[in-house]
Amino acid sequence: MTTIRALLISLALFALFGLTANNLVHAQQGNGNFALEALDPGFWNLFDHNAQLAKVASGFGFTEGPVWDPAGYLWVSDETLNKIFKVSTVTGQKQEIISLGDPDGNTYDREHRLLDCASVLRAIIRLSPDGKSYKILADRYQGKRLNSPNDVVLGPDGAIYFTDPTSDLPKDQKQEIPFKGVYRLAADGQVQLLTKELEEPNGLAFSPDGTKFYVDDDKERNIHVYDFQNGHLSNGRIFGVEPGGPNDGVPDGIRVDRQGNLFVTGPKGIWVWNPAGHHLGTIVIPEQPANLAWGDSDYSTLYITATTSVYKLNTRAHGFIPYL
């Protein structure tokens, strides 16, 4: 596409949707487009108009579960290749750490150990320091096997919180728990059901002050918010909705900045929400993203796992990191 033709198309879109050059920044990137699409002026408090998306690494099957490490690498799950990698944020070099059936969401605990949602194992696991082995922390609720743990976050109380849909339940295995739950895993190994009202619970996050708990439902394409206190949820309600077509992305990974803004994957890229549930705008990514993580020294860079690649985007925000 020539520069002139691209400009004419952009001007036509501005006229059609009432957009101005002040609320959409657009650039060619990779095999698709990168764009910052603002719906509210507050969007530009979080991004520079000239911000550019950079590709860190590619050649994956399906990327998930990014976790940034101060040593200069990302942990990245590959659900298709069934491996967890360390990826250099400088060179993009990939180092295979462990072969593991369908690894998914990851996080660090407070001892800086990697926790993983191991879908095929139907368990929450903790990797050894060298990453070559693991310990199962939880694989059952009331004696029945979990479905397929999807994403995990450390809570303000130090407990582990995770979602357990059936989206990655091994085809040759049966669902033993008759619902799809959101759980709390205590330090003593006890697994507590928090809610079973979601159709397909997926990404989850806490507000910086620890009083709100967010979890999205990729089947219903919405985000729920609950009041959180002492390991319990109450007053569940819809925080936001991310509609899209049947082949568009769905709400998946969630990250929060220190001001309480939410960054949630969804159709076309990453939807940015303020704490009141107002959609500020969307980061359009060349490949559909599944998850994201804050990184770099000031935790202002978003690292994004998007289908076959990993991208990064500098922001004006500062990420909230639960395990720090």
HELIX and SHEET records of a PDB file:
HELIX    1   1 THR A    3  PHE A   17  1                                  15    
HELIX    2   2 PRO A   41  ASN A   45  5                                   5    
SHEET    1   A 6 LEU A  24  GLN A  29  0                                        
SHEET    2   A 6 GLY A  32  ALA A  38 -1                                        
SHEET    3   A 6 HIS A 279  VAL A 284 -1                                        
SHEET    4   A 6 GLY A 269  TRP A 273 -1                                        
SHEET    5   A 6 LEU A 262  GLY A 266 -1                                        
SHEET    6   A 6 ILE A 254  VAL A 256 -1                                        
SHEET    1   B 4 LEU A  53  ALA A  57  0                                        
SHEET    2   B 4 SER A 309  ASN A 314 -1                                        
SHEET    3   B 4 THR A 301  ALA A 306 -1                                        
SHEET    4   B 4 PRO A 289  GLY A 295 -1                                        
SHEET    1   C 4 THR A  63  ASP A  69  0                                        
SHEET    2   C 4 TYR A  73  ASP A  78 -1                                        
SHEET    3   C 4 LYS A  83  SER A  88 -1                                        
SHEET    4   C 4 LYS A  94  SER A  99 -1                                        
SHEET    1   D 4 PRO A 103  TYR A 108  0                                        
SHEET    2   D 4 LEU A 114  ALA A 118 -1                                        
SHEET    3   D 4 ALA A 123  LEU A 127 -1                                        
SHEET    4   D 4 TYR A 134  ALA A 138 -1                                        
SHEET    1   E 2 ARG A 140  TYR A 141  0                                        
SHEET    2   E 2 LYS A 144  ARG A 145 -1                                        
SHEET    1   F 4 VAL A 152  LEU A 154  0                                        
SHEET    2   F 4 ILE A 160  ASP A 164 -1                                        
SHEET    3   F 4 GLY A 181  LEU A 185 -1                                        
SHEET    4   F 4 VAL A 191  THR A 195 -1                                        
SHEET    1   G 4 PRO A 201  PHE A 206  0                                        
SHEET    2   G 4 LYS A 212  ASP A 217 -1                                        
SHEET    3   G 4 ASN A 222  GLN A 229 -1                                        
SHEET    4   G 4 HIS A 232  VAL A 241 -1                                        
END                                                                             
